Amino acid sequence: MKIDIRLEIIFQTARSGGKGGQNVNKVETMVEGRWNIANSTLISNTQKQLLQQKLANRITADGNLLVKSQESRSQLSNKENVVDKMQDLVTKALIIKRARMATKPSKASIERRIESKKRMAVNKSFRKKITLD
């Protein structure tokens, strides 16, 4: 299930470090995206709780999901990176894993295991020293 959160993301720019030469000192290319999960109208309350739990380390004290990007020299591509990262995070966090069902080994597999243990015991018994009693 993919939810398009582009409309609710608030972008902020800042000067980023790294490559760019003189451009780094003049242009604000680093993009920071914030999405307030609690105030979102795109998702239900249960989905909000799930996102709060799974993305707790990326959520600020204000309740905003925070994602930064300063990989590229251009602000536009960094903005796209932020949106893509945020979409991926939200999509992956909303996937609910199914509970594992406990299974029992089959009778045939149990018998095979016991047979192999018996064969190993016979092999080990041949390693003993022979006594002449």
Helices and strands as residue ranges (DSSP letters): G 6-8, E 10-14, H 22-26, E 30-36, H 45-54, G 56-58, E 64-69, H 75-93, H 107-125
